[in-house]
């Protein structure tokens, strides 16, 4: 007999690059050793472990293991929904 399964969901942290919030992204990523920023366009952040490249409207996601991934807005919005904070 077959069974139905659903994908396990884990909570992530994310921030959307809007073309002008480069310093917010740097604070979010932490341990930044270099930045290449073209206001209103692209952003490249270098850490000790990786280079993170994103374009305006992309989301930078940090998973529960501290790893980063960049999603285009439409892909991110399809896979994730914002968690409302409890008061």
N, C-alpha and C positions, 0 to 999 in steps of 0.2 A: 504494500500500500504506500502510495506517495504521500509526502508531507509538504506543507507550505512553510516557507522561511521568509524572514524579513532581514534586511541588512541591519547589522548592529550600528548604532549611531553613537558617536562620541562627541562631546562638546569641544569646540575649538574657540580660539580668539582670532579676531580678524579686524583689519582696518582697510578702508578704501582710499586709494591714492586719487586725489582730486586735481592734481597738477600744481597745487600750491602748498600742500601740507607735508612737505619733505621732512621737516624736523619732527613732526608727530610720528612719522614712519620710523625715523631714526630712534626715537625714544621707545617705540614699540619693539623694534628688532633688538636693540641693546647690543653691546659689545661691537659697535661699528668701528671699523678702522679706516674706512674710506667711503666717499660719496661722490657720485657724478650725477648732477641734477640739471635738467633742462626744464625750467619753469613752464608749466602748462603742457608739458609733453611727457618725457620719459624720466625714469629715476633708476639709478644703479647703486646698490649698497653692497659694500664689501665687508664681510666679517672674517674672523679667523678661520671659519669653516666653509664658507660658501660666498657666492656672488648672487645677489637677488636683483633681478631685472624686472621692472614693471612699467606699464604705460598708464596714462591717465584713464581712470575709471576701473582699473584692475584692483582686485583685492589681494592683500598679503595675508595668508593664513598661517597661524602657529598652532600645530596640533598638540595633543597632550604629552608628547615626548619632546617638545621644544623644536621640532623640525618645521621649516618654512616651505610654503608652496605658493605660487602666484596663480590666481584664477582670473580669467576674463570675467567681466561683470555678469554676463548672461549665464555662464556656466556656474558661477558661485550662487547666483540667485535661484537657479534651478535646484541646486543641491542643499542649500542651507536656508534657514529662516532664523531671524533674530530672536534671542531668548529675552523675554520680558523679565526685568528685575522685580523681585518681591519687595514690597515696602515694609 
